[in-house]
Amino acid sequence: MASIGIFYGSSSGVTKAVAERLAELLDVEDFNVFNMEEDFTDFDDMFAFDILLFGCSTWGSGEVQNDWRDPLLDLDNDKPSFAGKTIALFGAGDFKAHGEQFVSALGILHDKFKARGATLVGGFPTEGYTYKYSFAERDGKFVGLPFDEVNEADKTEERLQRWVAILQEELALAEA
Ligand SMILES: Cc1cc2nc3c(=O)[nH]c(=O)nc-3n(C[C@H](O)[C@H](O)[C@H](O)COP(=O)(O)O)c2cc1C
């Protein structure tokens, strides 16, 4: 059975809460949920899993959450191979205050890990979202699951459930 690890960076706890809910929905044990700030040492932590769920909120103007910065620099410098790894992305944003770069961090993670050979799954429809621009939008879809607890907290659970169903289909977890 494929193993799943969840790694998240979250400054005010929004992406953290979703990471924990995802762990519940996908039966991922607590010790396989990593806060990038406290629990992440190096890429070997990630290589222990077949399937990686990466959570990252967007800060600055379209930048990754702080705790992902150094790992992404290491990724660029050390160029570890993620070939054979399947990665799905999720992250918080704020479409009203930051709709010009809505959840753009997901696009950054997508490109960086794809360049290292990973297979990215878990794209999500843009229907139902409002924003001006997102670096996470590719070919009319988001590269992962966006949620907005600032303006649309009531939609998060439904989006999560829908994303989990997409993931289960794409990863054939139901049969595993
Ligand atoms: C200074 C600042 C900059 C932000 N920049 C963005 C942004 O560029 N794009 C976006 O979608 N959200 C942006 N946000 C919104 C955060 O992503 C949002 O508050 C999110 O819920 C934080 O999630 P976290 O607690 O998991 O870090 C920004 C928020 C602040 C306070």
The ligand as a MOL file (V3000), in Angstrom:
LIG
                    3D

  0  0  0     0  0            999 V3000
M  V30 BEGIN CTAB
M  V30 COUNTS 31 33 0 0 0
M  V30 BEGIN ATOM
M  V30 1 C 1.0080 40.2720 4.4200 0
M  V30 2 C 0.1330 39.2190 3.7860 0
M  V30 3 C 0.3560 38.8560 2.4800 0
M  V30 4 C -0.4550 37.8990 1.8500 0
M  V30 5 N -0.2750 37.5970 0.5150 0
M  V30 6 C -1.1340 36.7590 -0.1030 0
M  V30 7 C -1.0130 36.4970 -1.5050 0
M  V30 8 O -0.1270 37.0090 -2.2040 0
M  V30 9 N -1.9210 35.6550 -2.0690 0
M  V30 10 C -2.9480 35.0640 -1.3570 0
M  V30 11 O -3.7490 34.3240 -1.9320 0
M  V30 12 N -3.0600 35.2860 -0.0150 0
M  V30 13 C -2.1930 36.1080 0.6230 0
M  V30 14 N -2.3230 36.3550 1.9560 0
M  V30 15 C -3.3970 35.6740 2.7190 0
M  V30 16 C -2.9270 34.4400 3.4910 0
M  V30 17 O -2.4730 33.4290 2.6150 0
M  V30 18 C -4.1050 33.9320 4.3150 0
M  V30 19 O -4.2600 34.7920 5.4320 0
M  V30 20 C -3.9670 32.4940 4.7650 0
M  V30 21 O -5.1610 32.1060 5.3900 0
M  V30 22 C -2.7860 32.2250 5.6880 0
M  V30 23 O -2.7040 30.8340 5.8700 0
M  V30 24 P -1.7400 30.1620 6.9450 0
M  V30 25 O -2.2570 30.4850 8.3070 0
M  V30 26 O -1.8310 28.6980 6.6580 0
M  V30 27 O -0.3560 30.6860 6.7200 0
M  V30 28 C -1.5020 37.2850 2.5910 0
M  V30 29 C -1.7100 37.6580 3.9320 0
M  V30 30 C -0.9160 38.6190 4.5170 0
M  V30 31 C -1.1920 38.9880 5.9570 0
M  V30 END ATOM
M  V30 BEGIN BOND
M  V30 1 1 1 2
M  V30 2 1 2 3
M  V30 3 2 2 30
M  V30 4 2 3 4
M  V30 5 1 4 5
M  V30 6 1 4 28
M  V30 7 2 5 6
M  V30 8 1 6 7
M  V30 9 1 6 13
M  V30 10 2 7 8
M  V30 11 1 7 9
M  V30 12 1 9 10
M  V30 13 2 10 11
M  V30 14 1 10 12
M  V30 15 2 12 13
M  V30 16 1 13 14
M  V30 17 1 14 15
M  V30 18 1 14 28
M  V30 19 1 15 16
M  V30 20 1 16 17
M  V30 21 1 16 18
M  V30 22 1 18 19
M  V30 23 1 18 20
M  V30 24 1 20 21
M  V30 25 1 20 22
M  V30 26 1 22 23
M  V30 27 1 23 24
M  V30 28 2 24 25
M  V30 29 1 24 26
M  V30 30 1 24 27
M  V30 31 2 28 29
M  V30 32 1 29 30
M  V30 33 1 30 31
M  V30 END BOND
M  V30 END CTAB
M  END
